């Protein structure tokens, strides 16, 4: 293993394309997905299939992370099928795919690991099929056949040479309705065919001094099992184990209850097929079955308790028969079912006690917790295992209808907006807007966590227009980072000009606290997290909807802005985020404490709940996922239903704020340019002067270190580096790849060094000084799915001739005056062979020459037409002094309005 990689934390992750791979981080170790075992790391480095093979060929250890345990147990389903194949059949191996229901269960079980959001039914199916091809090829070509393959790698799964305890029904005998027999698997002479023989034949087959060792190894698992199972010790000492036996239901139940111990001792166990489902009477708890016109967050849910078998209530006579039998197996309604009268009564008593406590009805949150398999107040139940085994909590008809819409938001329909929305929503956007409206109408919180670039802003604007149509007396409150104010205002003006929106900030010229009458006339008030801290009236006002954009801003529950956001009063709350919150449990709690206060309990209680799960390596996170998923809608760009509906390329402006140092340098540069122009003469000297100052303004916008040449590229000195942090942290969490273009060779290394901290691993650099022979190697590295996550390129050196379709993001760190050159660079990612939607981010410093050039290009004025030409920068030098100074001068009014000076 590479020495450099050994210094880092190895983490098992799922890539956006659904591939299992190991990533290395110099940042914090992921507690759920780390790999401490070198042989696993090496195996996954060779291929995902080899890594999975190494896992399933090993026993689960205490130091395994949840990710290793999860994938080992998933692939064990495959090996179990493989071990049951007909080894001598001339036909190819036939391993069946798990059903969709089983795969969905595994999707819910996935622990909070990197890339966990990419684990879907399709991804699990693909991993299974890839492992099947890999494993089948090796098993079929093994010199010992499939049996030899299993014997070498999975001896515990191989029947050959092992004792098997068989239990079968004997319907001919009412008193002894079960039959038991112990067999062993042996291989016929001159054949690979296996034969199961009664165990007594082993005494004859292994008779003689030389075979004592073989007989000892064959019978050893029975002696091991006898240590833990009294009934095994009895039939071993009496030698009954060597003969078929007729058993009562009570005797059969002894074996059924001992399956885990028997298999742990090395025995194989064959039981009746119905035992896999463990049929048993259960306490059936029905929540929300009462008919209601409309459920909401404030609704109280009715609560009923019965004892049922397969969903059908039991009669008094049937219950009496169960209580008299106490424990074991009884014949009920034509089938044998497992009973434990004591545990059934215990479960019934518990739920009847809960029913008395909530005689007036369950709260919606309590009901949702119970449906997810938790206690109503999230406290650990002393008899939780008994309750889970002998209870079944289900939604009644009314609540079930509501939850079905949560699970399938595409079934939610809404009225048209009669032309008020000046845009055509993509199908998934319409589904998202309908879902938001549906949940908030019920007073429930909602988290829209779509991938970056899928249009969360437009979906929320649609939601606000629908609230407007309801003619409410309260406006909604939208809180967002300062840097996004401009984007939201532009989007609202473009797509919803009829929305009455107040963009509020204390620094706005002429803006003051609105009166109650003014508020009634508004549809939405838009402000920032910083303003929320400074303006108490925002917290004192009662709002309709409270919407947080970039809601990861409240992931720290101890921060002031988080605490203040949670004090806001409103009918319902909405959070927008582009990061996979389910994989970060601390962030998950804080976010849900905002959108659905109380759902996950207090921070302390939630930590206790998570600790309980973590302490049990075989436990799953299905309960937690079932609890939070109704309020979470997340669509990925990799979803088949989404990617076909996306444009091939989406371009967005990324607005950056000048730091105080940049502002000072820029102002000084404008002053110096003014004086220099006054003293300059027309001609070559003036053109050279203008070009030099244009370069200077660009350098200031990039980073003061570039202009001053002091080699100090600290992020806090540059607004662009600050925004780069936000952009790339989200790209990194998604495990996507990005190209960063700059026209300055000297900026490639500082940008790459900074991004290495963001991604936790180094990237690649290409500029004019990069040897031609090395370029193909760099491209191949980046195109490799396991290769570096980012590639910094100088615009001229990397803008042509390269195929970099592994990138799903392109960032233009600084602006070229000629958009054709930018587009040419963008096309390095957007080329034939690109299967992803490419999101292009253009970084622009607000109020500077960068914004003004961008505006001119967007408005397609005459100057823009000239700028579009190759000679655009040269043409700028031919503007008169007034035009030039207007172009470069800081637009202070714009900067204040857009909250540059927060």
KOLBAZA-121491 format. One record per residue (C-alpha): y, x, z; residue in one letter. Coordinates in steps of 0.1 Angstrom, whole numbers, padded with zeros to 4 digits, always signed. Layout:
<zavos>
YXZA/...
</zavos>
This chain:
<zavos>
+0000+0000+0000X/+0035+0012-0009X/+0051+0031+0020X/+0084+0015+0013X/+0069-0020+0015X/+0052-0011+0048X/+0086-0009+0064X/+0092-0046+0056X/+0077-0079+0066X/+0051-0092+0042X/+0053-0130+0038X/+0030-0153+0019X/+0052-0175-0003X/+0049-0201-0031X/+0071-0194-0061X/+0091-0221-0080X/+0063-0221-0106X/+0037-0228-0079X/+0022-0193-0077X/+0010-0179-0044X/+0024-0144-0039X/+0035-0119-0013X/+0072-0112-0008X/+0087-0084+0013X/+0117-0089+0035X/+0138-0065+0055X/+0153-0096+0072X/+0137-0115+0100X/+0099-0120+0100X/+0089-0155+0091X/+0068-0168+0120X/+0048-0192+0099X/+0040-0171+0069X/+0038-0134+0078X/+0008-0113+0068X/-0002-0087+0093X/-0035-0077+0076X/-0032-0050+0050X/-0064-0060+0031X/-0049-0095+0025X/-0016-0080+0013X/-0035-0058-0012X/-0057-0087-0023X/-0027-0110-0031X/-0010-0081-0048X/-0039-0080-0073X/-0039-0118-0079X/-0034-0150-0060X/-0071-0158-0066X/-0083-0125-0051X/-0060-0131-0021X/-0074-0166-0015X/-0109-0152-0019X/-0102-0126+0008X/-0090-0153+0031X/-0119-0177+0027X/-0144-0148+0031X/-0129-0141+0065X/-0130-0159+0098X/-0097-0173+0111X/-0083-0150+0138X/-0057-0156+0165X/-0032-0133+0148X/-0032-0153+0116X/+0000-0171+0106X/-0001-0208+0099X/+0002-0200+0061X/-0030-0180+0061X/-0048-0206+0081X/-0036-0234+0058X/-0046-0217+0026X/-0079-0205+0040X/-0089-0241+0050X/-0078-0255+0016X/-0100-0230-0004X/-0129-0236+0020X/-0132-0270+0005X/-0140-0253-0028X/-0166-0229-0013X/-0183-0258+0005X/-0188-0274-0029X/-0200-0241-0044X/-0226-0237-0017X/-0241-0272-0025X/-0246-0264-0063X/-0280-0265-0080X/-0283-0227-0084X/-0311-0229-0110X/-0295-0255-0132X/-0289-0241-0167X/-0256-0260-0168X/-0223-0245-0158X/-0211-0249-0123X/-0194-0282-0117X/-0169-0281-0089X/-0150-0314-0086X/-0113-0315-0080X/-0103-0331-0047X/-0090-0367-0051X/-0053-0374-0053X/-0054-0389-0018X/-0069-0357-0004X/-0044-0335-0022X/-0015-0357-0009X/-0029-0351+0026X/-0027-0313+0020X/+0008-0317+0007X/+0018-0333+0040X/-0001-0307+0060X/+0017-0276+0046X/+0035-0257+0073X/+0072-0247+0071X/+0066-0217+0049X/+0088-0201+0022X/+0084-0221-0010X/+0067-0249+0009X/+0089-0274-0010X/+0071-0264-0042X/+0037-0274-0028X/+0029-0306-0047X/-0002-0324-0058X/+0001-0307-0092X/+0006-0273-0077X/-0025-0277-0054X/-0045-0289-0084X/-0034-0259-0104X/-0043-0234-0076X/-0077-0251-0072X/-0085-0248-0110X/-0073-0212-0112X/-0095-0203-0082X/-0124-0222-0098X/-0122-0202-0130X/-0119-0169-0111X/-0147-0177-0086X/-0171-0193-0112X/-0168-0163-0135X/-0178-0139-0107X/-0205-0162-0092X/-0222-0169-0126X/-0222-0132-0136X/-0235-0120-0103X/-0269-0102-0107X/-0283-0125-0079X/-0268-0156-0095X/-0247-0180-0074X/-0271-0177-0045X/-0266-0139-0046X/-0229-0143-0048X/-0228-0165-0018X/-0252-0143+0002X/-0230-0113-0005X/-0196-0129+0003X/-0203-0162+0022X/-0236-0159+0041X/-0226-0186+0065X/-0223-0210+0035X/-0256-0202+0020X/-0287-0223+0028X/-0312-0196+0019X/-0328-0182+0050X/-0312-0206+0074X/-0324-0235+0095X/-0310-0270+0088X/-0311-0300+0112X/-0315-0332+0092X/-0307-0367+0106X/-0314-0398+0085X/-0316-0435+0090X/-0351-0451+0093X/-0344-0488+0087X/-0381-0497+0090X/-0381-0492+0128X/-0356-0512+0149X/-0364-0493+0181X/-0362-0459+0165X/-0339-0463+0136X/-0332-0426+0130X/-0354-0397+0120X/-0349-0360+0128X/-0364-0329+0112X/-0356-0292+0112X/-0362-0273+0080X/-0355-0239+0066X/-0346-0228+0031X/-0369-0203+0014X/-0370-0189-0021X/-0401-0194-0042X/-0419-0164-0055X/-0409-0151-0089X/-0380-0177-0090X/-0345-0182-0078X/-0354-0218-0069X/-0350-0227-0032X/-0372-0250-0013X/-0366-0267+0021X/-0397-0266+0042X/-0404-0281+0077X/-0397-0254+0103X/-0433-0253+0115X/-0442-0235+0082X/-0419-0206+0092X/-0444-0199+0120X/-0471-0194+0094X/-0449-0177+0068X/-0436-0151+0092X/-0469-0147+0111X/-0479-0111+0117X/-0463-0081+0134X/-0442-0070+0105X/-0424-0104+0101X/-0414-0108+0138X/-0379-0095+0130X/-0374-0120+0102X/-0387-0149+0123X/-0364-0138+0151X/-0333-0139+0128X/-0343-0172+0114X/-0347-0189+0148X/-0318-0171+0165X/-0292-0198+0157X/-0314-0224+0174X/-0315-0203+0206X/-0277-0198+0203X/-0272-0236+0200X/-0295-0242+0230X/-0270-0223+0252X/-0244-0250+0246X/-0265-0281+0238X/-0290-0293+0265X/-0309-0315+0240X/-0315-0285+0217X/-0328-0265+0246X/-0352-0294+0255X/-0367-0297+0220X/-0369-0259+0217X/-0388-0255+0249X/-0411-0285+0241X/-0417-0272+0206X/-0407-0306+0193X/-0381-0289+0170X/-0410-0278+0148X/-0421-0314+0140X/-0404-0346+0126X/-0392-0370+0153X/-0383-0407+0155X/-0350-0411+0174X/-0331-0438+0192X/-0294-0443+0184X/-0286-0425+0217X/-0306-0395+0206X/-0291-0395+0172X/-0256-0396+0187X/-0264-0365+0207X/-0268-0346+0174X/-0238-0361+0158X/-0216-0351+0187X/-0229-0316+0186X/-0222-0308+0149X/-0194-0284+0156X/-0215-0264+0181X/-0245-0264+0159X/-0226-0250+0129X/-0208-0225+0151X/-0242-0212+0161X/-0252-0207+0124X/-0272-0238+0118X/-0267-0262+0089X/-0265-0299+0096X/-0271-0328+0073X/-0260-0362+0085X/-0259-0397+0070X/-0229-0401+0046X/-0213-0428+0067X/-0208-0403+0095X/-0181-0384+0074X/-0158-0414+0079X/-0168-0417+0116X/-0167-0456+0116X/-0156-0469+0149X/-0137-0498+0164X/-0101-0489+0171X/-0071-0503+0188X/-0050-0516+0160X/-0012-0514+0166X/+0009-0535+0142X/+0046-0527+0141X/+0073-0548+0122X/+0050-0576+0110X/+0074-0604+0118X/+0092-0618+0088X/+0129-0609+0087X/+0156-0614+0061X/+0167-0578+0064X/+0157-0550+0087X/+0182-0523+0097X/+0187-0494+0120X/+0197-0518+0148X/+0167-0541+0143X/+0141-0545+0170X/+0105-0544+0157X/+0078-0567+0170X/+0047-0551+0183X/+0011-0564+0184X/-0022-0550+0197X/-0057-0559+0187X/-0091-0542+0186X/-0105-0540+0150X/-0132-0525+0128X/-0121-0515+0093X/-0089-0535+0098X/-0107-0567+0108X/-0102-0579+0145X/-0133-0580+0166X/-0145-0612+0184X/-0148-0614+0221X/-0186-0613+0218X/-0184-0581+0197X/-0160-0565+0223X/-0184-0575+0251X/-0213-0558+0233X/-0193-0526+0229X/-0183-0525+0266X/-0219-0531+0277X/-0232-0502+0255X/-0207-0478+0270X/-0212-0449+0245X/-0231-0438+0215X/-0240-0457+0183X/-0245-0495+0179X/-0252-0517+0150X/-0221-0538+0143X/-0215-0560+0113X/-0244-0544+0095X/-0234-0508+0100X/-0238-0481+0127X/-0205-0474+0144X/-0195-0449+0170X/-0184-0463+0203X/-0170-0450+0236X/-0162-0479+0258X/-0143-0458+0283X/-0120-0442+0257X/-0115-0475+0238X/-0105-0492+0270X/-0082-0462+0278X/-0065-0465+0244X/-0062-0503+0247X/-0047-0500+0282X/-0022-0475+0269X/-0010-0497+0241X/-0009-0528+0262X/+0013-0509+0286X/+0036-0499+0258X/+0037-0535+0246X/+0048-0547+0281X/+0076-0521+0282X/+0089-0531+0248X/+0084-0569+0252X/+0118-0574+0236X/+0109-0553+0206X/+0107-0516+0196X/+0138-0498+0183X/+0136-0487+0147X/+0134-0450+0157X/+0107-0456+0182X/+0087-0475+0156X/+0090-0447+0131X/+0078-0422+0156X/+0048-0442+0164X/+0039-0447+0128X/+0041-0409+0123X/+0015-0404+0151X/+0039-0394+0178X/+0048-0410+0211X/+0078-0434+0211X/+0099-0409+0231X/+0083-0377+0216X/+0069-0367+0250X/+0034-0351+0248X/+0007-0377+0257X/-0018-0365+0283X/-0045-0384+0264X/-0031-0377+0230X/-0065-0368+0215X/-0081-0401+0227X/-0052-0421+0214X/-0053-0405+0180X/-0091-0409+0178X/-0093-0445+0190X/-0061-0460+0178X/-0046-0469+0144X/-0008-0475+0142X/+0003-0493+0110X/+0034-0510+0096X/+0033-0548+0094X/+0040-0566+0062X/+0078-0567+0066X/+0083-0531+0077X/+0056-0519+0052X/+0076-0534+0023X/+0107-0516+0035X/+0089-0483+0039X/+0074-0486+0004X/+0109-0484-0010X/+0116-0453+0011X/+0085-0437-0004X/+0091-0449-0040X/+0129-0450-0044X/+0125-0457-0081X/+0116-0493-0071X/+0151-0498-0057X/+0173-0517-0080X/+0211-0520-0079X/+0238-0539-0099X/+0258-0522-0126X/+0293-0509-0118X/+0310-0528-0147X/+0324-0496-0163X/+0341-0483-0131X/+0319-0452-0133X/+0330-0432-0163X/+0297-0414-0168X/+0261-0422-0177X/+0238-0414-0149X/+0206-0396-0157X/+0175-0417-0145X/+0169-0395-0115X/+0206-0397-0106X/+0205-0435-0107X/+0175-0435-0085X/+0193-0412-0060X/+0224-0433-0060X/+0203-0465-0055X/+0184-0448-0026X/+0216-0437-0009X/+0230-0472-0012X/+0198-0488+0001X/+0195-0466+0032X/+0232-0467+0042X/+0233-0505+0037X/+0206-0507+0064X/+0227-0484+0086X/+0201-0456+0083X/+0210-0419+0077X/+0201-0402+0045X/+0198-0366+0034X/+0201-0359-0004X/+0187-0324-0009X/+0185-0321-0046X/+0184-0287-0062X/+0217-0270-0071X/+0229-0284-0104X/+0212-0318-0103X/+0245-0337-0097X/+0246-0346-0060X/+0284-0350-0063X/+0281-0376-0091X/+0255-0396-0071X/+0278-0397-0041X/+0307-0408-0062X/+0285-0436-0075X/+0277-0445-0039X/+0314-0447-0030X/+0321-0469-0060X/+0294-0493-0048X/+0310-0494-0014X/+0343-0502-0030X/+0328-0532-0047X/+0318-0546-0013X/+0355-0548-0004X/+0351-0532+0030X/+0379-0529+0055X/+0369-0493+0064X/+0371-0462+0042X/+0344-0436+0041X/+0349-0400+0053X/+0338-0371+0032X/+0338-0336+0048X/+0333-0305+0028X/+0341-0267+0027X/+0376-0259+0016X/+0364-0242-0015X/+0349-0274-0029X/+0380-0296-0026X/+0392-0289-0061X/+0358-0297-0075X/+0355-0330-0057X/+0390-0341-0068X/+0384-0332-0104X/+0350-0350-0104X/+0365-0382-0088X/+0394-0382-0112X/+0371-0377-0141X/+0343-0401-0132X/+0358-0426-0108X/+0396-0429-0114X/+0396-0463-0097X/+0386-0448-0063X/+0415-0447-0039X/+0410-0413-0023X/+0432-0394+0001X/+0426-0357+0002X/+0438-0349+0037X/+0448-0316+0052X/+0476-0307+0077X/+0490-0281+0053X/+0495-0306+0025X/+0531-0311+0016X/+0542-0346+0028X/+0508-0356+0040X/+0507-0371+0075X/+0482-0391+0096X/+0477-0424+0077X/+0485-0457+0094X/+0458-0483+0100X/+0471-0503+0071X/+0470-0473+0048X/+0434-0466+0058X/+0424-0502+0050X/+0437-0497+0014X/+0417-0465+0009X/+0381-0461-0003X/+0376-0426+0010X/+0393-0399+0029X/+0383-0363+0019X/+0389-0335+0043X/+0374-0302+0054X/+0354-0289+0084X/+0384-0269+0095X/+0407-0300+0094X/+0381-0320+0114X/+0386-0295+0143X/+0424-0298+0142X/+0429-0335+0137X/+0417-0358+0165X/+0425-0390+0146X/+0396-0382+0123X/+0372-0384+0152X/+0389-0415+0168X/+0387-0436+0136X/+0357-0458+0128X/+0345-0451+0093X/+0321-0469+0070X/+0301-0439+0057X/+0304-0403+0070X/+0293-0379+0043X/+0289-0341+0048X/+0287-0319+0018X/+0271-0285+0022X/+0256-0299+0054X/+0240-0266+0063X/+0275-0261+0078X/+0261-0280+0109X/+0228-0261+0111X/+0240-0244+0143X/+0239-0271+0170X/+0261-0250+0193X/+0290-0246+0169X/+0322-0265+0174X/+0322-0281+0140X/+0286-0293+0145X/+0294-0309+0178X/+0326-0326+0164X/+0308-0339+0133X/+0282-0355+0156X/+0309-0374+0175X/+0322-0392+0144X/+0318-0430+0144X/+0305-0449+0114X/+0281-0474+0099X/+0258-0447+0084X/+0257-0410+0078X/+0249-0390+0047X/+0242-0352+0044X/+0242-0333+0012X/+0224-0299+0010X/+0207-0278-0017X/+0185-0259+0007X/+0149-0268+0016X/+0156-0279+0052X/+0119-0288+0060X/+0111-0251+0060X/+0136-0243+0087X/+0128-0263+0118X/+0159-0254+0138X/+0181-0264+0109X/+0160-0296+0104X/+0166-0307+0140X/+0204-0302+0138X/+0208-0320+0105X/+0187-0350+0116X/+0205-0351+0149X/+0235-0359+0127X/+0220-0384+0101X/+0195-0401+0124X/+0206-0394+0160X/+0177-0395+0184X/+0149-0395+0158X/+0137-0360+0167X/+0147-0363+0203X/+0168-0338+0222X/+0168-0301+0211X/+0146-0292+0241X/+0121-0320+0235X/+0119-0311+0198X/+0112-0275+0206X/+0084-0286+0230X/+0069-0307+0203X/+0070-0278+0177X/+0055-0255+0203X/+0026-0279+0208X/+0019-0278+0171X/+0022-0240+0168X/-0002-0234+0197X/-0029-0252+0177X/-0035-0230+0146X/-0055-0258+0130X/-0028-0284+0136X/-0007-0297+0107X/+0029-0306+0102X/+0019-0339+0086X/+0033-0359+0116X/+0067-0343+0114X/+0069-0346+0076X/+0059-0383+0079X/+0087-0388+0104X/+0115-0372+0084X/+0105-0380+0048X/+0118-0416+0047X/+0154-0402+0051X/+0150-0373+0028X/+0153-0373-0010X/+0147-0339-0027X/+0142-0334-0064X/+0135-0300-0078X/+0144-0287-0112X/+0108-0278-0116X/+0097-0314-0113X/+0082-0327-0146X/+0102-0359-0143X/+0134-0340-0139X/+0132-0310-0162X/+0127-0332-0193X/+0159-0351-0184X/+0181-0320-0178X/+0205-0304-0203X/+0194-0269-0213X/+0225-0253-0199X/+0250-0265-0172X/+0283-0247-0166X/+0302-0250-0134X/+0334-0233-0121X/+0330-0215-0087X/+0364-0215-0071X/+0372-0185-0049X/+0400-0179-0024X/+0420-0147-0023X/+0418-0130+0010X/+0451-0120+0027X/+0447-0084+0014X/+0440-0097-0021X/+0470-0120-0019X/+0493-0091-0008X/+0481-0068-0036X/+0484-0096-0062X/+0519-0105-0051X/+0529-0068-0052X/+0514-0064-0087X/+0534-0094-0100X/+0565-0079-0085X/+0558-0045-0101X/+0550-0060-0134X/+0583-0079-0134X/+0602-0047-0129X/+0581-0028-0154X/+0586-0054-0181X/+0624-0054-0176X/+0624-0016-0182X/+0599-0015-0210X/+0606-0015-0247X/+0587-0034-0274X/+0559-0018-0292X/+0529+0002-0282X/+0543+0012-0248X/+0548-0025-0238X/+0513-0035-0251X/+0498-0007-0231X/+0517-0018-0200X/+0506-0054-0203X/+0470-0045-0208X/+0471-0022-0177X/+0485-0050-0155X/+0460-0075-0169X/+0433-0051-0158X/+0450-0047-0124X/+0450-0084-0118X/+0413-0087-0127X/+0405-0058-0103X/+0424-0074-0074X/+0406-0107-0080X/+0372-0089-0079X/+0377-0067-0049X/+0405-0046-0034X/+0381-0016-0033X/+0379-0016-0071X/+0417-0014-0075X/+0423+0011-0047X/+0392+0032-0054X/+0385+0036-0017X/+0348+0028-0021X/+0350+0003+0007X/+0334-0029-0006X/+0331-0049+0026X/+0325-0086+0018X/+0354-0099+0040X/+0379-0081+0017X/+0370-0103-0013X/+0369-0140-0018X/+0344-0135-0047X/+0320-0116-0025X/+0323-0144+0001X/+0314-0171-0025X/+0286-0148-0038X/+0270-0149-0004X/+0269-0187-0005X/+0256-0189-0041X/+0229-0162-0038X/+0217-0173-0003X/+0208-0207-0018X/+0193-0191-0049X/+0173-0167-0027X/+0159-0195-0005X/+0147-0212-0036X/+0131-0180-0049X/+0149-0183-0081X/+0163-0154-0102X/+0198-0147-0112X/+0218-0126-0137X/+0252-0113-0126X/+0276-0102-0153X/+0307-0081-0147X/+0328-0063-0174X/+0333-0033-0151X/+0306-0007-0149X/+0320+0005-0115X/+0314-0029-0100X/+0276-0030-0108X/+0265-0008-0079X/+0288-0025-0052X/+0276-0059-0063X/+0239-0049-0063X/+0242-0032-0029X/+0258-0063-0014X/+0232-0087-0030X/+0204-0066-0016X/+0215-0077+0018X/+0217-0113+0007X/+0182-0114-0009X/+0165-0089+0016X/+0153-0068-0013X/+0168-0046-0040X/+0176-0058-0075X/+0182-0041-0109X/+0212-0026-0126X/+0220-0021-0162X/+0252-0007-0177X/+0264+0015-0206X/+0250+0046-0189X/+0215+0032-0186X/+0191+0051-0209X/+0179+0031-0238X/+0142+0040-0230X/+0147+0026-0195X/+0160-0008-0206X/+0127-0023-0216X/+0112-0013-0183X/+0140-0030-0164X/+0136-0061-0185X/+0099-0062-0179X/+0104-0058-0142X/+0128-0087-0141X/+0106-0109-0162X/+0076-0104-0139X/+0074-0133-0116X/+0069-0109-0087X/+0098-0087-0098X/+0133-0083-0083X/+0153-0115-0078X/+0186-0104-0093X/+0198-0083-0122X/+0234-0070-0123X/+0246-0061-0158X/+0278-0049-0173X/+0290-0075-0199X/+0290-0052-0229X/+0257-0033-0222X/+0237-0064-0211X/+0254-0091-0232X/+0233-0086-0263X/+0197-0078-0274X/+0180-0086-0241X/+0155-0114-0233X/+0159-0124-0196X/+0144-0159-0195X/+0131-0154-0160X/+0166-0162-0147X/+0175-0198-0139X/+0211-0188-0129X/+0238-0168-0145X/+0269-0157-0126X/+0300-0144-0144X/+0315-0124-0116X/+0347-0118-0135X/+0361-0136-0166X/+0363-0122-0201X/+0393-0134-0220X/+0369-0142-0249X/+0345-0170-0240X/+0323-0161-0270X/+0314-0129-0252X/+0306-0148-0220X/+0284-0172-0239X/+0266-0144-0256X/+0258-0129-0222X/+0247-0163-0209X/+0223-0165-0238X/+0203-0136-0224X/+0188-0163-0201X/+0192-0192-0224X/+0169-0182-0252X/+0138-0193-0270X/+0110-0192-0244X/+0133-0205-0216X/+0115-0233-0198X/+0141-0237-0170X/+0174-0254-0169X/+0200-0226-0167X/+0229-0230-0143X/+0260-0210-0153X/+0285-0202-0125X/+0319-0189-0135X/+0338-0173-0106X/+0375-0180-0107X/+0402-0170-0081X/+0424-0201-0074X/+0460-0199-0083X/+0457-0166-0103X/+0457-0157-0139X/+0419-0164-0139X/+0425-0201-0132X/+0453-0204-0158X/+0433-0188-0186X/+0404-0211-0177X/+0427-0241-0178X/+0441-0232-0211X/+0407-0228-0226X/+0395-0261-0211X/+0426-0279-0224X/+0422-0263-0259X/+0459-0257-0263X/+0472-0234-0290X/+0471-0203-0269X/+0435-0210-0260X/+0426-0211-0297X/+0440-0176-0300X/+0423-0164-0268X/+0390-0176-0282X/+0393-0150-0309X/+0380-0114-0304X/+0415-0102-0303X/+0425-0126-0275X/+0434-0100-0250X/+0456-0082-0275X/+0474-0114-0284X/+0483-0118-0247X/+0503-0086-0250X/+0525-0102-0276X/+0537-0130-0253X/+0573-0128-0242X/+0581-0118-0206X/+0586-0153-0194X/+0553-0165-0208X/+0535-0135-0194X/+0550-0138-0159X/+0542-0176-0158X/+0507-0167-0167X/+0501-0141-0140X/+0524-0154-0112X/+0506-0169-0082X/+0506-0207-0082X/+0514-0210-0044X/+0517-0248-0045X/+0483-0251-0061X/+0469-0226-0035X/+0482-0246-0006X/+0471-0279-0020X/+0436-0265-0026X/+0436-0251+0009X/+0435-0215+0000X/+0453-0207+0032X/+0429-0223+0057X/
</zavos>
